[in-house]
């Protein structure tokens, strides 16, 4: 069970592997540059990204620290949840407007388990 949910607890070290596969560091090596490339494009004002919870956590961790390379595994991400971020021109210019909104259960009543814990 630890190999399954361990990557989603606290501040996760970059050498931690998810299910003995990709490390958090390798994952951040993919996610952070992709977000930087998206932000560098000037032909959009609003974008919708449909992503897995781990990818959401990587982006949210990066955003709420002003662009640091960190992964906060404890950021809850319910299946199908909505996160809203505003970005400016500077790489550190992020504003988190909403995180983990779930229309079927806005206050997340019922289970105290994370999505990974439920699986």
N, C-alpha and C positions, 0 to 999 in steps of 0.2 A: 504493500500500500504506500510506503514512503516513496518509492520510485515514481509512483503515480501522482501523489499530491504534494510531495516534498518541494517541488519547484514553485509551489504557490503558497509558501509560508514566509512571512517577514520579508526582510531585505535579502534577496537571493544572491549568493556569490556567483561570479561569472563562470566558475568551473563546475557548477552544479549541472547535472544532466537530467533531462526529462526522459524517463523510461529508457535510460542508458543510450540515448541518441544524442541529438544536438545539445551542446552546452548553452547556458544562458548567454555567455559571451559571444558564441557563434550566432545565436539568435539575434542579439543586439547588433552584431555586425551586418545582418541583413535588414533589420527593421529601421534602424536609425538613418542610414543613408537613403533608404527608400522614402522615408518621410521628408528628409532634407531635399531630395529631388522634387517631390511633389510641391513642397513649399516654395521652391525656386521658380516654379512655373507661374507665369503671371496671367495666364489666360482663364483663370477661374476665380470665382468669388465664394462659392459654396460647393462643397464636395461631400459625397456620401461614401463612406468606406464600410463595407460589410466584412467583418473580421472575426477571427476566433478570440476567445477570452485572453489567451496568452499574449496575442499580438496587441489587443487593447491595453493590457497591463503594461506592456513595454512602452507603448506610445504615451499612456497616461503618466507613467513613472518619469519618462523623459520630459514631458510637458510640465508637470507640477514642480519639478526641480529646476526649471529654467533652462533645460537642455542638457542636463547631466546624463551620464551613462550609468544608469542604475535600473534595477528591476525590483519593484515592490510586489511581491507575490500575494500580499494580503489585500490588494485592491479587489474587492468583490466584483465579479462580472457574471451576472445571471445570463443564462442562455437567451439570446435575442434582445439583450438590453441596449439602451441608447446612451451614448456619451456625446456631449457637445463641447467642442473646443473652439475658441476664437484664436486666430493667429495674426500677428502683425508682420512687418517686414524683417525685423531683427530675428536671428535664430533663437534668441531667448524670450521672445515676445509671445507668450502663451497665456490664455485665460481659460480655466476650466469652468464652464457654465453649468454643466450637469454631468453626473456620473452614475452609471448603473441604474438608469430608469427602466423599469419594467412595467408596461401598461397593465398586464394582468394582475400585478401585485406591486403597486407603487411603494408600499412600505415594507415589502418582503416579509409578510407574515406567513406563518405556516411552518417553514423549516429554517433552522439556523445553520444548516450545512451549506457549504459552497457547492457550486455545480460539480466540481471534481469530486468532492466528498460524497455527493449523492450517487455518482457513478460507481 
